[in-house]
Amino acid sequence: MASVAVAGEEIARFEANLDRAIGEVFSTMMGVPCALAEGSGGGDPDRGKISAVVGLAGALSGSLVLHSGSAGAMRIAERMTGMAPDGVDALVRDAIGEVGNMVAGAWKGFDPKLASGCLLSTPTVVAGDSYELFSQRAPIRIERRYRFEDFGLSVTIFCEFAA
């Protein structure tokens, strides 16, 4: 894949679309506001717990990764289903995967070029106490931290434009 320089305005648009996608998904699916965390550390989740990875292909090649701590992930699952999980179980993993998928879909849907020209993979969910996700070839990297209720989460997009 060829790398193309990305203008600051384009990155800013991607960030604004991500903020909008997060707000809409949390408001619609969970009935709670979720907004950009203030300050650099305000929304940093317990990153070693659970992540949903959604692949991007077509106009963009890369991934959107939603990271959450276990308590936040369990609260997301409870808000979505009305059932309080006892731990990070199949229900929680499914909920985090679905939220990652909905955020990725809403994010790309706000950009006319991406709406029709970028495909999403089925989410992959990774859970545990010690893991790191990274991309070696991603000239575009966007990381945003959010808060809902008393929980933090982050979304990272690693991608490049297709040739």
C-alpha positions in Angstrom: 0.0 0.0 0.0 1.3 3.4 -0.9 1.5 6.0 1.8 0.1 9.5 1.1 0.7 12.6 3.1 -2.3 13.4 5.2 -3.2 17.1 5.8 -3.9 18.3 9.3 -7.4 19.2 8.3 -8.1 15.7 7.3 -6.8 14.3 10.6 -9.0 16.9 12.4 -12.0 15.8 10.4 -11.3 12.1 11.2 -11.0 13.1 14.9 -14.2 15.1 14.9 -16.1 12.2 13.2 -14.7 9.8 15.8 -15.9 12.1 18.6 -19.4 12.3 16.9 -19.5 8.5 16.4 -18.6 7.7 20.0 -21.3 10.2 21.2 -24.0 8.8 19.0 -23.3 5.1 19.7 -23.2 5.6 23.5 -26.3 7.8 23.5 -28.3 5.6 21.2 -27.2 2.1 22.3 -26.6 2.8 26.0 -28.5 5.9 26.9 -25.5 7.6 28.3 -23.3 10.5 27.2 -19.7 9.7 26.3 -17.4 12.6 25.5 -13.8 13.4 24.9 -11.9 13.3 28.2 -10.3 16.5 29.3 -6.6 16.5 29.9 -4.1 13.9 28.7 -4.8 11.3 31.4 -8.5 11.8 32.1 -9.9 9.0 30.0 -7.0 6.5 30.1 -8.6 3.1 30.7 -7.0 0.1 32.3 -5.7 -0.9 28.9 -4.6 -4.4 29.8 -8.2 -5.8 30.0 -10.2 -5.8 26.8 -9.9 -4.4 23.3 -12.1 -4.7 20.1 -10.1 -4.6 16.9 -12.0 -3.8 13.7 -10.1 -4.0 10.4 -10.4 -1.3 7.7 -10.0 -2.2 4.0 -10.5 -0.4 0.7 -10.1 3.4 0.7 -8.2 3.0 4.0 -6.2 0.1 5.2 -5.7 -0.4 8.9 -7.6 -0.9 12.2 -9.8 0.8 14.7 -9.2 -0.4 18.2 -11.5 0.3 21.2 -9.7 -0.2 24.5 -11.6 -0.5 27.9 -10.9 -1.6 31.4 -12.8 -4.6 32.6 -15.2 -2.5 34.9 -16.0 -0.2 32.0 -16.5 -3.1 29.6 -18.9 -4.8 32.1 -20.8 -1.5 32.5 -21.1 -1.2 28.7 -22.5 -4.7 28.5 -24.9 -4.0 31.3 -26.1 -0.8 29.7 -26.6 -2.6 26.4 -28.4 -5.7 27.7 -29.9 -4.8 31.0 -28.0 -7.7 32.6 -25.1 -7.1 35.1 -22.2 -9.5 34.2 -20.1 -11.1 37.0 -16.9 -10.6 35.1 -15.4 -10.4 31.6 -17.5 -13.2 30.0 -18.9 -13.9 26.6 -21.6 -11.3 27.0 -19.0 -8.6 27.8 -16.7 -9.7 24.9 -19.7 -9.6 22.5 -20.8 -6.2 23.7 -17.3 -4.7 23.3 -17.0 -6.2 19.9 -20.3 -4.8 18.9 -19.5 -1.3 20.2 -16.2 -1.3 18.3 -18.1 -2.3 15.2 -20.8 0.3 15.6 -18.2 3.1 16.3 -16.2 2.1 13.2 -19.3 2.0 11.1 -20.5 5.4 12.3 -17.1 6.9 12.0 -16.6 5.9 8.4 -20.2 6.7 7.6 -19.6 10.4 8.4 -17.1 10.6 5.5 -18.6 10.2 2.0 -15.3 8.7 0.6 -15.1 6.2 3.4 -18.9 5.4 3.6 -18.9 3.6 0.3 -15.2 2.9 -0.2 -14.1 1.4 3.1 -15.1 -2.0 4.4 -15.0 -3.3 8.0 -13.9 -6.7 9.3 -15.8 -8.6 11.9 -14.5 -7.4 15.3 -11.8 -9.4 17.0 -11.8 -9.1 20.8 -8.7 -9.5 22.9 -8.9 -9.7 26.7 -6.3 -10.3 29.3 -3.8 -8.7 31.7 -0.8 -8.3 29.4 -1.0 -7.5 25.8 0.0 -4.8 23.4 -1.5 -3.9 20.0 0.4 -1.9 17.4 0.8 -1.3 13.7 4.2 -1.1 12.1 3.1 0.6 8.9 0.5 3.1 9.8 1.3 6.7 8.8 -2.0 7.9 10.2 -2.5 7.4 14.0 -5.4 8.9 15.9 -5.9 8.2 19.6 -8.8 9.7 21.5 -9.7 9.2 25.2 -13.3 9.3 26.3 -15.4 9.2 29.5 -18.8 7.8 30.2 -20.2 7.7 33.7 -17.1 7.0 35.9 -15.3 5.0 33.2 -12.6 5.7 30.7 -12.0 4.2 27.3 -9.9 5.0 24.3 -10.1 4.6 20.6 -7.1 4.3 18.3 -7.1 4.3 14.6 -4.0 3.1 12.7 -4.4 3.4 9.0 -3.1 4.5 5.6 -4.8 5.5 2.4 -4.9 2.8 -0.3 -3.0 3.4 -3.5 
